[in-house]
Each structure stands twice: as C-alpha cells, then as structure tokens.
Amino acid sequence: MDFRAPGATANVTEAGQWRTLLASFSHIVLVANSEEVNIRELQAEYPQTALFVFFNKVYKVLDEQFSGNALLVSRAQPGGANIVYRHEVADVVKLFAPERFLGIMNIRLARSERLNTSADYLGTSTGHLDLTGFCGEFYPQEKLPTSGFAIALWLVDQQLPSKIVLAGFSAKRSDKWRVVAVHDWTFEQVFLRLFARVGKLSIHDGVAKNSYASLASRFPELTAADITSTIAEVLSSRLSQTDAQVDKLISLTNVLRSLDEFLRRLKPKFLKKR
C-alpha cells in the first residue's frame, strides 16, 4: 500500500492529483460533526489503511488527538473559511497526529466563496478543490449543499478503489449542535441513502429498514404511485400541523428573541467567536 506522507495535500489543486492521493487508502471514512459519532469505536472498526476525513470544527467530535490517517476538509466562505476568520485553526489542527495528518483540503462550491492559503491556515499543508457549480444542476434552488454531501458525491464520481463510508450523517438536531437551515437536509439524506442502497457508498451502522417498502406487499391492489402519493399526503398534513405549532412558538418567544438580539449587539467582537 502506497501511503501518502504527512502534509501530502500541499499544492494539490487538480482532481486527478486528489484521486491519486486518495486512492492509496482502502477506506475513506467521512466523519460528520455529530454527537452520534464515537470516534474511538469508529476508528477501531476500520483498518490502519483507512483515511478519516473530518470537516471544519473537529472539536465537535474529537476531544483528544486523533491517531489515524486524517484529512481535514475546510469549506470556503465569502469571507474565507470559518476556522480562519474565527481564529480556530490552531485549536483544530492540534487534534490530529502530525505524522498521520495529510493536511487540509480547502473546497469551494460557489464563486462567491473565497479559498484560503496555507499561510491562512498557519502554515498547515493545504490543497484546493474547486467544486463551483458541482451540485447546481440537481440541488434544490436557494439552498447550499453541505461540505460532507458535496465531498461524498464527488468521491463517488471519482470511482476510486477505496470504499467510501459515511459516519454520523444523520442530519439530526441536538441540544449541542444545530442544523443550519441554509442546507436542504432532507434532500441530502434521500440522495445519500439512495447511493447506499445501490452500493455506491456505505453508511456506518447501516441504513435502517424502510418500513414503507413493505406497504406494496400489504396492498397489492394499489400501484406504487398510489402508495407514494398517500405517504406524501400524510407527510404534507403533518408538516402543515408542525408549521402551525412553530408559528405559535415564534409568537411566544418574540420578547426573548428581541432581548437575545439586543445582548448580541452589545457583545464585543472578540467574544463573538463560537
């Protein structure tokens, strides 16, 4: 196995270069920033030939230095990557073992997003992958794909010999981490699960059994379209009911939100780091 050296991402900018680099690994495990990820158990399930790909604020899933082969994907923003302008690079990079850390893959998905230099990442080896417009033909309008979703699709398109694994890609809210509304989480979950069902990638711990699939055998007199439209009707009704309750909550919390916005405006800029 041709393992790549630490810092191998330096000056990598072409898709072919990335393919050559990533093809060295038996597994490419994409690790979402999710409370569902137990990094020790996850690492133990894969061989030392696996590459673990992390995203942005890795302190969400790492509370100590990660000892395996690692790559950090850092998403560009109009003002540069968030770990750069929030001065979190040092806090993030120190969570990877230097001898197994390939470096940073700085990606962008829109022309308005600005890529960063190695200097911006405090000298950390940095390569770039420009995926501008990559998801534009199929992703819901007025929404932006997540970094994890875009990289998962890009990896599938590369047809690597490596096995692609998703870990923690549940899109579930938690008390600790929010689900950002700018992304279409439902669309992404559907897309990724379909990929898993046709074998283009795998989901760590598997995909839960689809109970709705058994409805066809229970109601043989109905077509697939009949069953699908009924499911959509029920979901639409439930979402409408949920929207009504959310509107009530918004009305009840108007005062609290106004107070929160007022206090945020008073907070000095150097304390606004999240």
N, C-alpha and C positions, 0 to 999 in steps of 0.2 A: 504494500500500500504506500503510495507516494504522499506522505503527509506534508502539508504546507507549513512553512516556517512561521514563527510569530511575526506579526506585522506584515503578513503577505498581502494585505489589501492596499498597500502603498502604491499610489498612482494607477490603480486598476480602474479603467473607465469604460471599457468595451464589454458588451455582453459575452463575446467569445472568451475574453480573459476571465470573467466571472465563472463561466461554465467550466473552464479548465481547473480553476481553483476549487470549486465546489464538488467537482466530480471525484476528488480524491477521497471523499468520505462515504462510508457505507450507508449512513442515515443522516438526513438533515432534519433536525427536530426544531420546529418553530415554537417558541415558548411565549405565550401571551402573558401580559401583565394581569394575572387573575389570581384571586385567593384560592381558586381550585387547584393551583399548581403546588405540588410538594416536590421541590427541586431535588431533594436527596433521593426520594423514591423514583422520580423520573430518570435521573442520571443512572441509577442502579439497573434500570431495565434495558439499557442500551449499551452496546459495546464501546470500547475506547476509540473505535474508528468512527464514532458518530460526531457530528458537528451540531452544537446547540446554538440556535440563532435567537438572540434577545432583541428587545425593542425599547429604545429611549430610556425611560426611567426604570432601570432594572432593580432598583432598591424595593420595588413593589413585590418582587418575588425572591430576591436574594438578600439574606441578612448576614451573609459571610462570603468570603471569596470563593468563587466557583472554580473548581479544579479541572473541568473538562475542556475540550476544544470549543472555543466560543467565537462568535461573530456578533457585533452589535450593529443593528440597523437603526440609523438615526434619520428621521424624516425631516426634510427641509420645510421651512415655513417662509412666508413673505419676509419676515424679519430674521430668517436663519433658523436653525434647529433650536427647539425649546431648551434642550440641555445646555446649549451655548449661551443664549441670552439670559437664562436663569442662573448661569454660573454653577451648573451642576456637573460639568464634565469630570472633574477630579473625583467627585463622590461616586460617579457611575463607573469610571474606568478602573478604580481601585478594587472593584468587586470581581475582577477577572484575573486569573493567574497569568502573569506576563509571558510565561513560557508556553502557554497554550492559547493565547489570545491572538487571533488573526488580525484584529483591528476593527475599523468602522466601515460600514457600507452606508454612505450618505446618499439617500434617494430623494427624488422629487417626482411628483405626479401631475404638477400643473406649472405653467410657465411663470406664474406669479411667485412660485416657491424658489427661494434663493439657497443654492448649495453653499456649504461651508468648506474651508480649507483645513488642512492638517493643523495649521497654527491655531485656528479657532478651537480645535479640539486639544489644545495644549501639547501639540507635537505628536499626538497619537496617530499611528499609521491609518491613512484614510483613502478609500477609493470611492468612486461615484457611479451611480447608476441612474440615468435619466429615463424615467418612465412616463414622461409627459404624454398625456392622451392615451396611455395604455388601456385604461378601463373606460374610456369615454364613449365607446360605441354601445355598451350594454349596461353600464352602471346608471341607476336612477338619477335623473336630472336634479340639479340643485342640492345634491349630496356629494360628499367626497369619500372615496374608499379609504379604509384604514390601511396602515402600513402592512400589517400582517396579512390582510386579504390580498393586497397587491403583490406582495412577495410570494405568497403561496401560489397564486395564479401564474406569476412569472416563472417560478421554478417548474411548475407542471409543463409549461410551454417549452422549457429547455430540454425536456426529455432526457434528464440525467440518469445515470445508472443507480444513483443513490435513491433510497427510499425516503419519501417525504412524509413527515409525521407532524400533525398539529396537536399541541398540548395546551389546554386551558382556553381554547377558542369557543367559549360558551355564550359570550355577549350578555352575561348576567350582571345585573346591578348588584352592588353590595353596600354595606354600611361604610366601607372604607374607600371604595373606588367607584366613581360614577361612569355611566355610559354616555359618551358625548353625542348630542343629538345631530351633529353635522354629518354623521355617518349613518348609512342605512343598514342597521344591524340585522334586520330580518332578511333582507335580500342576501347579505353576505352568508348568513347561516344556511339558507336554502342552497346557494351556489356551492358552498364548501361540502355540504352533506351529499349533494348530487355527485360531486367529484369523488367523494369517499365511496359512494355506492357503485360507481363504475370503475373503481380501483385505481384512480389516478393519484390518489394520496390516501393516507390513513389517519384516523383520529385516535389519539391515545385514549385507551379505555373503551374504544369502540363507539359506534353510533347506537343510540337506544332503539329498541324495536319500534317500528312505526305501526301503532295500533290501528291507524286509519286504513292501512293497506289491507287489513283483513275484512273490511266492510264489503269489498267486492264479492267475496265468497259467501258472506252472510246474506247479501241481497243480489243474487244472480240475475234477477229480473230487471235490475237497473244498470244503465250504462255507466262507464267511468265518468262521463261528463255530468250525469245526474248526481252522482255521489260528490264529485268535486264542487259543483255549484251549491249543493246543500251545505257542505263544510264551509264554503265561502260565505254563505248567508248567515250561518251561526256566528262565525268569526266577526263579520261586519256588525251584527247586532251587539255582540259583547263589547266590541271596541267602541261603539256609539255610547253604550252604557258607561263604559270606563271614562270616556271623554267628558260625559256629563258630571261624573263624580270629581274628575280632575278640575273642571271649571269651578266647582264649589270650593275645593281646597284652595285654589288660586285666590278666590274672593276672600276666603277666611284668613289667608296669610298675607294680604296686601300690606298691612301695617308692619308686620315683621320683615318683609322683603324691603320695604322702604327704609326701615331702620338699618338693615344689613347693608344696603347700598350706600347709605349716609356714612356708616362707620368705615366701609372700604375706601371711600373717598378721602377720609381723614388719615388712613394708614400711610406712613412714609413708603416711598418706592422700594427702599432696600428691605422692607419687611414683606413685600408682596410676593416673594418667591414661594411657590407652592411645594 
